[in-house]
Amino acid sequence: MGREYLKRSKPEAERAEDDARVRSVVEATLADIAARGDAAVRALSEKFDGYSPERFRLARSEIEAAMQRVSTRDMDDIRFAQDQIRRFAEAQRASMTDIEVETLPGVILGHRNIPVQSVGCYVPGGKFPMVASAHMSVLTATVAGVPRIVAAAPPVDGAPHPAIVAAMHLGGAHEIYVLGGIQAVGAMALGTETIEPVHMLVGPGNAFVAEAKRQLYGRVGIDLFAGPTETMVIADDTVDAELCATDLLGQAEHGYNSPACLITNSRKLAEGTLAEIDRLLTILPTAETAAASWRDYGDVILCDSHAEMLRVANDMAYEHVQVMTDRDDWYLEHMHSYGALFLGPRTNVANGDKVIGTNHTLPTKRAGRYTGGLWVGKFLKTHSYQKVLTDEAAAMVGAYGSRLCMLEGFVGHAEQCNIRVRRYGGRNVPYGAAAE
C-alpha cells in the first residue's frame, strides 16, 4: 500500500479499554433510573451538575426569563442560523413524497411518510454549551412534523443556559428540561413519574451519552451512534500548512478524545502541518484539550496518489471530511463512507457545525459506512399499505400466494389466500391445498 504514517494515534486496544469502562457505568446508571425514576435522576443531577431545582422542566415564564438574558446580536445570529437550517430541512422534506401505484389491474400499493410521534433531543452542555445542537435536532423535528418534541440540556454554572433555551424554544420544543448526561437521555427514553417517555432519542453527546443511546436502542429509536467528534483533512499542495493545521485543531478542541487526521500526497504539506500544529498549540486558548486529542488521536498519513488517499479516507469513514485539492468534485463523486463533506478551502467544518444549513449530528466510529447523519428523514417512518380493488385481482394474486405459501409449508398462510380465491374467483380450493 502506498501510505506512510508520519504520526499515529494510540492503538485500538487502548481505546477499547476506555469503551468498556464507559459501558459498565452507563449500564448501572440506566438500571438505577429505570428502578427509581425521578429520585435517581435528581441524585445524578446533584452529583454531576450540582443542580437540584424544584422541577427540571422549565415553565413558560422561566423560558421567557432565560431568553431575556440573550443579547440582541446573539438572538439575531440564532435566528439567522435557524433560517438556514430550516430552509435546507424543508427542501429535504419536500423531496420525500408519499406514493401510490397500481402495479397490476386492481392492485394498489403505496407508502406514507409518517412522523415519529415523540422525540427526545439532547443538547450537550459541559465545557462547550452547544447552542447549535438545538437547531439541528429540535428544528429539524419540527420541520418533519413531530407532534411532541422534548429537549434537554445540562445546566451551565448552576442555571439553564439562556442561549440554549432560546434556541430550543425558537426551534419548536414543546417541553424543555434542564438535565444533562445519562440522566437526561435515560429519563427521556425510560420515563419517570414526571417525564413521559419518548419514542426516539437524537442529538450528540459525550461518550457516556453516546453509550446510553446505544444501550437504549431497541427500547427507543435513535438517530445514530454519535461518539466523539472526528475530523479529516484531505489535502494536496494546492493549500498550505496553516489552513490544514487550523482545521484539524479547530475540531480537536471538542474533547480529549476527538480524532483528527490529515491525509495528503505532499510530504512538504504533511511536515509543515505537523510544525504548524505545534506552533498553534502555543497560542490556542483551548490548547490543553486540543493537544491531548492530537497527541492520542491524531494521524498524519502520507499517500502516493489521490487514489490511495481516497481508499484510506473511505476505509476510515470519518465524521467530517474536508477536501482541499485540485479535484474536489472527484472526491465528491467517489467518497462513499463519511458523515459530511466540506469541499474546497472556502468552507470548513465550523460552518456546518453552526450556521450553513446542513445538519451537524453525524456518524462517527466508522458508522458512515452504513448510515448518513441526522436529517429531516430520520424523524419520518415510511409505512407501506396495499389495497385490492377487484375480484379478479383478489383471485389471481391469491392463487399465486397460495402456491408460494405451500412451497414453504405454511398451510394457514395458504388458506388466507385460498378463501379469497373461493370467494372472489368462484373456484373451489380444498382447505389446506394450494390453489391451482
N, C-alpha and C positions, 0 to 999 in steps of 0.2 A: 504494500500500500504506500502511496506517495504522500505520507504525512509524518510530521515530526513534532513532538511536544516540546515547546520551549518553556512551558510552565504547566504543571499538572495539579489538579485538585486532590483532596485527600481520598483514600480508597473507599470503594463501595462498602466494604466490611465495616468500617468505622461509622459510616452513615447509617447502616442497618442497626447498629447498636443504639444509636440515638433514637431511631424509629421505634425500637422495641420498648424503650423506656417510656416514650410518649404513649404508646398503645396501652400499657398497663394502667397508667394514671387515668386515661380517658375512660377506660372500661369501668374502673371503680367509681369514678365521678358520675357517669351516666346511671349506674345502678343506684347510687345514692339519690339522684334526682327522681328516678322512677319510684323509689320507695318512699321518699319523704316530701316530694313536691316542693311547695313554697319554702318550707323550713330549710331544705337543702340549698335551694337557690339563694336564700338570704345569707346563709352561713358562708357560701362560696363567695358571694359579693363582698361580704365583710372581710374575708380572708385575703382575697386577691386585689380588691379595689378600695377597701376601707370605706365602703358605701352601703348604708342601710337606711333608706328613706322609708317614710310611712307606706308608700306604694311605689313600685318600679315603673308602672305605666304613667306617662305624662298626661295630665289633664289639658284641656284646650287652653286654659289660662296660662299654664306652665309653658306650653309650646309658644304662645304669643310672647310671653316674657323673654324666653330664650331668643326668639327672633329679633326682639327689640335691641338685643346686645350685639347684633351683627351690623357692621358698618354698611353704609350705603354702597360703597365701592365693592365690598365683598358680596353683598346681596346681588348687585348688578352682574358681577362675574359668575355667580352661581346660576343666575337666570340665563346668561349667555351660554354657559356650558350645557344647561338642560335643554335649551333650544336646539343645540346641535345634536345632542343625543336623541332627543325626541324626533327630530326630522329624519334621522337615519333609521331609527326603530320603526317609524311609521312607513317608510319606504319598504323596509323588510317585511312588515306585516302585510302590506299590500301585495307582496309577491306570493303570499301563501293563500291560495284560493280553495274554496270548497268545490268539489267536483261531483257530477252525476252523469253517468254514461249508460247507454243501452248497448250491452255487449252482445246480446242475442235478441231476436224479436221477443219482446215481453219480459226481458230480464234487465233489471235496473240495478246498477251498483254505484255506490258513491262514498264519499267521505266528507266529514265535517271537522273543522279545526276548532276545538273547544278549549277555553282557558282552564288551567288548573284553578280550583275553587278557593284555595288559600295558600299563601306563600309567606315564609319567614325570611326576611332579608337581613343578613348580618353585615354590619359596617364596623371594620376594625378601628380601635382607638389606640391605646397604648402610647408608644413613643411617637407615632405619627398618626394623629386623628385623620382618617381617610374620608374626608368630605365627599370626594368624587365617587366613592363606592355607593353612596346613597343614590346618586343619579343612575348608576349603572344597573342596580337591581330594582329599586323601588319604581323609578320612572319607566323602565322597560316593562315591568309587570303591569303598570298602569296602561301603557300602550297596548299590551296584549289583552287587556280587559279582565284581569284577575279581580274578582269581587271582594276579596279580603286580603289586604296586604299588611303584614305585621313587620315592623322594623325594630332592630335592637342595636345599640352601640354602648360600649362601656362609658362610665363617667370619666371625665378628664379633670384632674385637680379637684376631685370630690364633687363634681356637678355635671349636669348634662352639657355636652359641647354645643354651644349656640349654633355654629355654622352647620354641624351635622344635623341637628334638629331642624334647622331651616331647610336644608336640602331634602330631608325625609318628608317634611310636610309639603313643600312645594312639589315634590315628586309624586305625591298622592298617597302616602301611607295612611292607613286607617287607624292603626294602633302603633304607638311609639313607646318602647321600653328602654330604660337606662340600665342595661345589663351587658356584661362582656363575657368573652371566653366560652368555655364549655357550658357554663350555667345558662348562657343566652341561647345557644343552639339546642342544648338539651331541653330547656323549658319550652321552647317553641315547638320542638318535634314531639316530645313526650307529653306535654301538657302538665299543668299543675292545677291546684284549686282555683287559681285566679287567671290562668292563661289557657285559653282553648288551643289544643294542638293544631298545627298546620299540616297541609298535605305535601309540602315541598320546602326544602331549605336551599337558599342561594347566597352567594357572596364569598369573598375571600376571607382569610384569617391566618393566624399563626399556625404552627404545627399542631397544636392541641385542638384548635377549631377544625382544621382540615381532617384530623383523625376522628374527631367526634362525628363529623358529617359522614365519614366512611363507615363508621360503626352503626350509624343510624340509617344508612341507606337500605332500603327494603321496607323498613317501617314507614319512612317517608321517601319521596324522591329527592334527588339533589341535582344541582346544575352540573357539577363536575368536581373532580378532586383537585382543588386548587391549593397547592403547597406553597413553599417559599418562592418568591419572585425569581425568575430566571431571565437573563438577557444574553443574547448572542449578537455579535457584530460580524458580519461577513463583509470583508473589505479588500480592495486591491490598492494599487498605488495611485488611484485617482483621488484618494483622500489622505489626510495627514494624521500623525500620531495624536495630536491634541484632541481632534474630533473623536477618534476611537476611544481614547482614554477617558474622556469626559462622558461618553455614552455608556461605557462599562461601569464606571464608578457611580454614575447617576442612578443606576438601579441597585448596585451592591450596597448602597446605604440603607436599603429597606430593612435589613436584619443581619444577624451574624452568620446566617447560613443561606445567603442569596447567591446562587451560582451565576458567574459571568464568564463568557467565553469569547475570545477573538479567533476567527478563522480567516486566514489570509494566505495569499500566494507570494507575498512580498516579505522577505527576511528583514529588509530595512524597516518596513512598517511595523513588523512584529517586535523587533528590538527597540524601536523608537517608542512604541506604545508602552512597553514594559517600563522604560525610563520615565516616560511622561506620567504614568500612574504613580510611580514613586514620588515625583515632584508634586503632583496634585494632592497626594495624601499628606503633604506637609502643610497645606493651606485649606483643605476642605473642612468646614466646621463639623461635618458628620464623619470625619476620618476614622474615628475609633471603630465604628460599626463597619464602614466600608472596607477598612484594612483587614478586619477579621474575615469578612466574606471573601475578599480577594485572596488572602493567604490560604484559606482552607478550601475554597470553592471556585477559584479562578483557574482558567485554562487558556493557554495560547497555543494554537495548533497551526503549524506551517504546512501548507499543502503544495503539491507540484503543479496543480491545474485547477481550473474552475470546476471541472467535472468531479475531482476529488473533494473540493470544498463542498459541493452540493451533496455528495454521498455522506460526508461527515455530518453536515447540518441536518439532513433528513433522518439520519440514524439517531442523533441526539434529541431531536424533536423538542427544541426549547420553546418556552412560552413566548418570549418576544424575540423577533429576529429582525435586526436592522441590516439592510443590504445597501452597501455603498460601493458600487463597482461600475465598470464600463458596460455592464449588461444586466441591469436591474430587472428588466422585463423578462429576460431569460430565466432568472431565478423565480419570478412570479409564476411563470409557466410551468416550471419543473419542481418547485418545492411542493411536497405533499404532506409533510408532518411537522406541524408547528402550531403555535397559538394564534399569533397575528404577525403580519409582515409590515415593515416600515421601510418604504422604498425611497432611496435617494438621500443625499446629505441634508436636504432642506427640512426633512421631518425627523422625528425622534420618538422614543417610547413615551416620554413625558407628555407629548401631545395626545397620544392615545390614552394615557392614564387619566388625563384631566379634562380635555376640552374638545378634541377634534370631532368626536361624534361616534366613533367605534367603541365597543364595549371593552372594558379593561379586565373583566373577570375571565381568565383564560386558563387552558390546561397546562399543568406542569408535570414533572416527573415522567416525561415521555407519553403522557396521555394524549398529546396531539396526534399520535398515530391512529387513534380511534374516535376522537371527538373534537369538535371545534369549541369555541368559547361560549359564554353566556350571550344570548341574543333573544329577541322577542319570541322566536320559535320555541325556545326552551320552556316557555310558560304555556305553550299550546299543546294539546294532545290531539293527534289525528285519529279519529274514530271512523271505522267503515260501517256501511249498512247495505242491505240488499232488499229488493222487492221483486216478486214475480207477479206479473200482471195478467197473464193469460193461462187458460187451461192447458193449451198446447205446450207452452214453455215449462209449466209445472211437471207435466208428464214426461217430457223429453229429458229435462235435466234430472228428474227423479230416477229415470231408468239408468242413466249413466252413474248417478250417485249410488244407487242400489248395488250395481255390479262392483263398483270400486270399494264399497264398504265390505262386501263379501270377500273380495280379494284379500282384505286384511283380517277377515274373521269377525268383523263387527256386525252381528246379526241384528241387534237392536237398532244400530245406526241404519242398517239397510231397510228396516221396517219403517223408519221415519220417511224414507224416500218412497217405499212401496205404497204406503197409504195414500200418498199424493198421486201415484200412478193409477191406483184403483179409482180414486175419487174424480180425478180430473182427466184421466185418459181412457176411462172405461175399460181398463184391462184388468183381468183377474189374476193377481200375483199372490200365490200362496204365502202365508205368514212364514217369515224366515227364509224365503227363497230370493234369489236375485231376479230383478225384472229383466226379461229378455227383450 
